[in-house]
C-alpha cells in the first residue's frame, strides 16, 4: 500500500533522527510566512532549511498541474527571497534512497554551520 504524504514527512523525520541525532530537530508543518498560510512539510527554522515532499508527481497531482505548480512557485520564490534553502523530494525518492536525501540536507546544514 502506498504511503500517504504525511507519512513521507514522518519518514524523512525518522531517518533524520536516526542518522543525525546530534543535529537540530526538525519541525513538521512549519508555517514560514505569516500571514500567508504556507507551510513546509518539515523544517529547521533556526537554520532556514526546509523539506517539501512533492506528492502526485506521477499521477498528475496538485503539484504538477497548472494552478498548483504556479502556487508552489510563488511559495518557493518567497521562501528563497527570505533566505530559505528548500529541498524538494518525491515520495519515490524517499522510499528508494532515504539515506541519500537525508545526507544531502545534512551536508548542506553542516556546511552552513561550519562556515
Backbone bond lengths (Angstrom), bond angles and torsions (degrees), N, CA, C in turn:
res aa  C-N    CA-C-N  psi(-1)  N-CA   C-N-CA  omega(-1)  CA-C   N-CA-C  phi
1 X - - - 1.452 - - 1.528 108.41 -
2 X 1.349 119.10 131.91 1.466 121.34 179.95 1.526 111.06 -66.42
3 X 1.312 114.68 148.83 1.460 119.91 178.12 1.521 109.76 -76.62
4 X 1.328 116.02 151.63 1.456 121.00 174.13 1.527 107.89 -79.66
5 X 1.317 116.16 161.69 1.460 121.31 -179.00 1.516 111.30 -56.38
6 X 1.326 117.84 -46.13 1.463 119.98 -179.19 1.524 110.75 -61.86
7 X 1.328 117.03 -32.87 1.456 120.52 176.91 1.525 110.72 -64.78
8 X 1.321 117.57 -32.86 1.462 120.74 178.57 1.523 110.30 -66.78
9 X 1.318 118.13 -41.80 1.461 120.60 176.30 1.518 109.76 -62.18
10 X 1.320 115.94 -41.65 1.460 120.46 176.96 1.521 110.81 -62.62
11 X 1.327 116.84 -37.97 1.463 120.93 179.40 1.531 110.09 -64.27
12 X 1.332 117.27 -45.13 1.461 119.92 177.66 1.529 110.08 -60.46
13 X 1.328 117.09 -47.47 1.471 121.21 -179.83 1.527 111.08 -60.83
14 X 1.313 117.37 -39.20 1.470 121.75 178.78 1.525 110.64 -61.01
15 X 1.319 116.55 -50.02 1.463 119.60 179.48 1.528 111.10 -65.02
16 X 1.308 117.28 -36.22 1.468 120.73 178.11 1.538 110.03 -59.23
17 X 1.335 116.01 -48.97 1.476 120.35 -179.31 1.523 111.79 -64.23
18 X 1.319 116.97 -40.24 1.466 120.94 -177.68 1.528 111.37 -70.73
19 X 1.331 116.57 -46.59 1.459 120.60 -173.96 1.529 113.22 -82.02
20 X 1.320 117.05 -25.75 1.469 119.75 -175.20 1.528 111.45 -138.97
21 X 1.335 116.96 62.51 1.469 119.35 -177.26 1.528 113.12 -65.49
22 X 1.339 117.22 -17.07 1.459 121.35 -179.82 1.530 112.82 -82.92
23 X 1.306 117.17 -7.38 1.467 121.52 -176.47 1.531 110.28 -94.61
24 X 1.333 116.48 162.40 1.476 119.33 179.52 1.524 111.96 -58.25
25 X 1.318 115.15 145.66 1.460 121.22 175.05 1.520 109.26 -70.07
26 X 1.292 115.77 145.00 1.457 119.84 174.78 1.516 110.83 -87.84
27 X 1.314 115.21 162.80 1.463 122.58 179.02 1.524 108.02 -114.36
28 X 1.327 118.34 120.25 1.471 119.22 177.24 1.527 110.75 -74.78
29 X 1.337 115.42 148.92 1.467 121.85 175.11 1.532 111.81 51.88
30 X 1.322 116.11 49.12 1.462 121.18 -177.68 1.527 111.26 -80.20
31 X 1.309 116.38 123.73 1.471 122.85 179.43 1.529 107.84 -86.91
32 X 1.329 116.99 116.04 1.451 120.17 -168.45 1.522 116.06 -107.21
33 X 1.312 119.19 -9.64 1.465 119.40 -174.62 1.522 112.33 -141.21
34 X 1.336 117.10 55.84 1.467 116.87 177.89 1.528 110.32 -57.59
35 X 1.306 120.66 145.31 1.462 125.36 9.52 1.525 114.41 -84.24
36 X 1.343 118.14 1.85 1.467 120.12 175.01 1.524 108.76 -59.31
37 X 1.292 115.84 153.78 1.465 120.16 -179.05 1.527 112.11 -95.06
38 X 1.318 116.70 11.26 1.452 121.10 -178.91 1.513 111.15 -61.97
39 X 1.330 114.73 138.72 1.469 121.52 176.97 1.516 108.77 -132.80
40 X 1.314 115.31 148.24 1.464 121.31 167.98 1.520 106.96 -92.13
41 X 1.324 117.29 147.79 1.466 119.84 177.43 1.525 111.11 -62.55
42 X 1.330 116.67 -35.87 1.464 122.17 -178.90 1.520 106.80 -157.42
43 X 1.324 117.89 139.35 1.466 119.79 -177.18 1.523 111.37 -152.35
44 X 1.327 113.99 156.12 1.462 122.10 167.37 1.525 104.52 -115.04
45 X 1.335 116.86 90.59 1.462 120.86 -172.00 1.531 114.61 -57.86
46 X 1.317 118.66 -39.76 1.464 121.18 -177.83 1.527 112.01 -62.08
47 X 1.325 116.88 -24.72 1.471 121.88 -178.68 1.525 112.85 -107.46
48 X 1.328 116.62 1.00 1.477 122.12 -178.72 1.527 111.75 54.37
49 X 1.327 115.20 45.06 1.472 123.11 176.30 1.527 107.50 -113.66
50 X 1.342 116.20 131.01 1.461 120.12 179.87 1.522 110.66 -134.57
51 X 1.327 115.42 150.85 1.459 122.79 176.27 1.523 107.98 -124.47
52 X 1.317 115.03 131.81 1.454 122.16 175.33 1.519 108.54 -120.18
53 X 1.312 116.91 131.41 1.458 122.31 176.15 1.525 106.77 -101.97
54 X 1.324 115.80 111.83 1.460 122.24 -173.00 1.525 110.77 -92.54
55 X 1.316 115.54 92.01 1.455 119.96 178.75 1.523 111.95 -75.84
56 X 1.290 116.19 161.36 1.458 121.72 174.08 1.514 115.69 78.43
57 X 1.320 117.87 13.11 1.462 120.24 -177.77 1.527 112.49 -61.06
58 X 1.321 117.57 -31.83 1.464 121.34 -176.19 1.525 112.50 -104.13
59 X 1.320 116.50 -1.87 1.461 119.33 -176.27 1.522 112.49 -121.50
60 X 1.332 115.06 18.70 1.457 120.88 -177.82 1.527 111.03 56.45
61 X 1.320 114.53 47.20 1.463 121.27 179.13 1.509 112.61 -76.01
62 X 1.303 116.44 -176.31 1.463 123.61 -175.30 1.522 113.02 -54.02
63 X 1.317 117.58 -39.59 1.459 120.90 -175.62 1.537 113.28 -71.66
64 X 1.321 117.85 -15.17 1.466 119.85 -176.95 1.526 113.05 -111.52
65 X 1.311 118.26 -4.55 1.462 121.18 176.38 1.524 109.35 -91.68
66 X 1.314 117.68 157.80 1.456 124.24 -173.64 1.521 116.63 -42.41
67 X 1.313 118.15 -63.79 1.466 122.48 -175.56 1.522 111.32 -63.41
68 X 1.310 117.09 -46.65 1.463 120.53 -179.97 1.516 111.97 -62.87
69 X 1.327 115.95 -42.57 1.460 120.57 179.21 1.526 110.30 -63.45
70 X 1.336 116.26 -44.31 1.465 120.13 178.99 1.532 110.84 -62.76
71 X 1.317 117.33 -43.05 1.466 120.93 178.09 1.532 111.02 -61.06
72 X 1.329 116.47 -41.28 1.465 119.95 177.21 1.525 111.01 -62.98
73 X 1.340 117.05 -39.75 1.474 120.30 177.95 1.523 110.60 -60.87
74 X 1.317 117.64 -41.99 1.471 121.62 177.34 1.531 110.20 -61.84
75 X 1.303 115.63 -46.28 1.471 121.02 -179.94 1.518 110.97 -61.29
76 X 1.321 117.63 -49.43 1.466 121.01 -176.73 1.525 111.25 -70.29
77 X 1.325 117.70 -34.38 1.462 120.38 176.12 1.525 111.42 -64.09
78 X 1.320 116.16 -43.69 1.467 120.66 177.62 1.521 110.26 -63.84
79 X 1.322 116.79 -42.72 1.461 120.58 178.84 1.536 110.83 -60.55
80 X 1.317 116.87 -45.25 1.465 121.30 179.56 1.521 110.48 -62.04
81 X 1.324 117.17 -43.96 1.461 121.06 179.43 1.530 111.69 -61.48
82 X 1.327 116.39 -27.23 1.464 120.89 179.24 1.532 112.39 -91.42
83 X 1.334 116.25 5.39 1.459 120.11 174.64 1.521 116.26 94.19
84 X 1.320 118.31 5.91 1.459 121.80 -179.81 1.523 110.85 -76.40
85 X 1.323 115.08 146.31 1.466 122.60 167.56 1.521 105.74 -105.78
86 X 1.318 115.44 116.68 1.464 120.76 -175.43 1.523 109.52 -110.07
87 X 1.314 115.64 121.86 1.467 122.50 177.22 1.522 107.60 -101.14
88 X 1.328 115.66 126.08 1.451 121.35 -178.57 1.524 108.88 -111.21
89 X 1.326 115.80 125.65 1.456 122.05 179.13 1.518 109.14 -129.82
90 X 1.320 115.73 151.88 1.468 119.95 171.45 1.519 107.85 -93.50
91 X 1.332 117.08 160.36 1.459 118.99 175.09 1.533 111.69 -57.81
92 X 1.330 117.29 -36.52 1.466 120.49 179.22 1.521 112.13 -61.56
93 X 1.317 116.58 -40.38 1.466 120.20 177.99 1.528 110.27 -60.03
94 X 1.326 116.17 -44.65 1.471 119.72 -178.30 1.520 112.10 -71.08
95 X 1.323 116.64 -33.75 1.465 118.94 178.81 1.525 111.54 -71.06
96 X 1.341 116.94 -35.51 1.469 120.34 -176.23 1.521 113.17 -84.18
97 X 1.325 117.56 -43.19 1.460 120.92 -173.66 1.534 112.20 -140.99
98 X 1.320 118.30 60.62 1.469 118.86 -176.05 1.527 113.18 -60.47
99 X 1.327 117.06 -36.89 1.464 119.89 -178.56 1.530 111.35 -62.14
100 X 1.329 116.87 -39.27 1.461 121.87 -179.46 1.525 111.23 -61.60
101 X 1.323 117.56 -44.14 1.460 121.23 -175.11 1.515 111.49 -78.77
102 X 1.319 117.53 -33.74 1.464 120.02 173.26 1.526 109.56 -64.84
103 X 1.332 116.41 -39.25 1.473 120.75 178.46 1.528 111.15 -63.15
104 X 1.319 117.94 -36.30 1.461 121.03 178.63 1.531 110.47 -61.48
105 X 1.309 116.64 -45.27 1.463 121.14 178.46 1.527 109.90 -66.11
106 X 1.322 116.04 -44.34 1.470 121.28 179.17 1.528 111.26 -58.93
107 X 1.323 117.18 -48.93 1.465 121.02 -178.86 1.529 111.26 -61.38
108 X 1.316 116.78 -38.11 1.463 120.78 177.64 1.522 110.17 -65.99
109 X 1.308 115.91 -45.45 1.460 120.69 179.38 1.522 110.75 -64.45
110 X 1.306 117.08 -42.65 1.463 121.56 179.33 1.524 110.22 -61.83
111 X 1.315 117.62 -44.06 1.457 121.19 177.38 1.523 111.66 -61.94
112 X 1.307 116.46 -35.54 1.467 122.16 179.55 1.527 109.60 -69.23
113 X 1.323 117.46 -40.85 1.458 122.51 -178.06 1.515 111.32 -72.30
114 X 1.339 116.77 -39.32 1.452 122.37 -176.54 1.521 111.79 -69.85
115 X 1.309 117.59 -34.32 1.482 121.61 -175.95 1.499 112.48 -61.68
